[in-house]
Amino acid sequence: MVNPSPYKNRENTCCRRVVEEGFTLLEMLIVMAIMGILLTVAAPSLRSFMLTQEVKAATVDIHTGLLYARSEAVKRNTDVSLVPVTAGVWNGVWNVEYGSAPATILKTMDSHSTLTITGSNGTVTYSRNGRLATGSGTVTFSISVAGNNQAVMRCITISPSGLPNVLIDSDGNSGNGWCS
């Protein structure tokens, strides 16, 4: 008996074109060049976006810390303070605490060391009725990126009633420290 040929059912196998799949080197180089151009154009916008998001995150942290301190003051019927660990340095670590030394720490917030945060020189204290206990005027925090006017500055004002309010730099110039 004769073995059947493995090519018995195929027509003209010797002249068939073999199709290879994949990319050529030239195609890969063109795609890499286009991606490089796009990244070069997008990188400055991405940096500004990331800095703005960092300012927003710090603003949210301080705002929620203030709301938390106010809530705890009313709930515990005692004075509760927002205190920077290093006196007057708000871009470092800060605590929400109550009681006299040693104070009971309720919450610790992370550092935002790459930002410029200006605010009260001391602590922000809420009295048991939820109003500001420190001073009679409005307390203001401003959060910005030092030397960068592209990242939008944000401000937090605390009225004597104790309610914190977030404001956005409306004129686009974070160098003048003006929010509305």
C-alpha positions in Angstrom: 0.0 0.0 0.0 1.2 3.4 -0.9 1.2 6.2 1.8 -1.1 9.0 0.8 0.5 12.3 0.2 0.0 14.9 3.0 -0.6 17.5 0.2 -3.2 15.5 -1.5 -6.1 17.8 -0.8 -4.2 21.1 -1.2 -4.0 22.8 -4.5 -0.8 24.1 -5.8 1.0 24.3 -2.4 4.4 25.2 -3.9 3.1 28.5 -5.3 1.0 29.6 -2.3 2.0 32.8 -0.6 2.6 32.6 3.1 1.1 35.5 5.0 3.1 36.6 8.0 1.5 38.5 10.8 3.0 41.3 12.9 4.5 44.8 12.4 7.5 45.8 10.4 10.3 47.7 11.9 9.3 50.8 9.9 5.8 50.7 11.2 7.0 50.4 14.8 9.4 53.4 14.3 6.6 55.5 12.8 4.3 54.8 15.8 7.1 55.5 18.3 7.8 58.8 16.6 4.2 59.8 16.7 3.9 58.9 20.4 7.1 60.9 21.1 5.6 64.0 19.5 2.3 63.6 21.3 4.1 63.2 24.7 6.2 66.2 24.1 3.1 68.3 23.4 1.0 66.8 26.3 3.7 66.8 29.0 3.4 70.5 30.1 -0.4 70.2 30.3 -0.2 67.0 32.2 2.2 68.6 34.8 -0.2 71.6 35.3 -3.1 69.1 35.6 -1.2 67.1 38.3 -0.3 70.2 40.3 -3.9 71.5 40.2 -5.1 68.1 41.4 -2.6 68.3 44.3 -3.9 71.7 45.2 -7.5 70.3 45.1 -6.5 67.4 47.3 -4.9 69.6 49.9 -7.9 71.9 49.9 -10.2 68.9 50.4 -8.0 67.7 53.3 -8.1 71.0 55.1 -11.8 71.6 54.4 -12.8 68.1 55.7 -10.4 68.5 58.7 -12.2 71.8 59.6 -15.6 70.2 59.2 -14.6 67.2 61.3 -13.2 69.5 64.0 -16.4 71.5 64.1 -18.5 68.4 64.2 -16.5 66.9 67.0 -16.6 70.1 69.0 -20.4 70.0 68.9 -20.6 66.2 69.5 -18.2 66.2 72.4 -19.4 69.5 73.9 -15.8 70.8 74.2 -13.3 72.8 72.3 -11.6 71.0 69.4 -8.6 72.4 67.5 -7.0 71.9 64.2 -3.2 72.1 65.0 -0.2 72.0 62.8 2.5 69.6 64.3 5.1 72.3 63.5 3.8 75.6 64.7 2.5 77.7 61.8 3.5 75.2 59.1 0.3 74.1 57.5 1.9 72.2 54.6 3.3 69.7 57.1 1.4 67.2 59.2 -1.5 68.5 61.3 -3.9 67.1 63.9 -7.5 67.4 65.0 -7.3 67.2 68.8 -9.1 68.2 72.0 -8.3 68.5 75.7 -5.3 69.9 77.5 -1.8 68.6 77.4 -1.4 65.9 76.5 -4.2 66.5 74.0 -6.2 63.6 72.6 -5.6 63.3 68.9 -8.7 62.5 66.9 -7.3 62.6 63.4 -3.9 63.1 61.8 -3.7 64.5 58.2 -0.9 63.9 55.8 1.8 66.4 54.7 1.5 68.4 51.5 5.1 69.5 51.5 5.3 70.5 47.8 2.6 73.1 48.3 2.5 76.6 49.8 -0.2 76.7 52.4 -0.7 79.9 54.4 -3.1 80.3 57.2 -3.5 81.0 60.8 -0.3 81.3 62.7 -1.5 79.1 65.5 -4.4 76.7 65.8 -7.9 76.9 64.6 -10.2 76.1 67.5 -13.9 75.4 67.4 -15.9 76.0 70.6 -18.6 73.6 71.8 -21.3 75.4 69.8 -19.4 75.0 66.5 -18.3 78.6 66.3 -14.7 79.8 66.0 -13.2 80.2 69.4 -10.0 81.8 68.2 -10.4 85.5 67.3 -13.4 87.2 66.2 -12.6 87.7 62.5 -12.5 85.5 59.5 -9.7 82.9 59.2 -8.3 82.3 55.7 -6.1 79.6 54.3 -4.6 79.8 50.8 -3.2 76.8 49.0 -1.0 77.2 45.9 2.1 75.8 44.2 5.1 78.0 44.8 6.4 79.6 41.6 3.7 78.1 39.4 0.8 80.3 38.2 -0.6 77.6 36.0 -2.0 75.6 39.0 -5.2 77.2 40.2 -4.9 78.5 43.7 -7.7 77.8 46.2 -8.6 79.5 49.4 -10.6 78.4 52.5 -12.3 81.0 54.5 -13.8 80.3 57.9 -16.5 82.7 59.1 -16.9 83.5 62.8 -19.9 81.2 62.7 -17.4 78.4 62.0 -18.5 77.3 58.6 -15.5 76.8 56.2 -16.0 77.9 52.6 -13.8 76.9 49.6 -13.0 79.7 47.0 -11.2 79.4 43.7 -8.7 81.9 42.3 -10.9 83.5 39.7 -8.4 85.8 38.0 -5.9 82.9 37.2 -3.0 84.6 38.9 -2.1 82.7 42.1 0.8 85.1 42.7 -1.6 87.8 43.9 -3.2 85.6 46.6 -6.7 86.7 45.6 -9.7 84.3 45.7 -13.3 85.0 45.2 
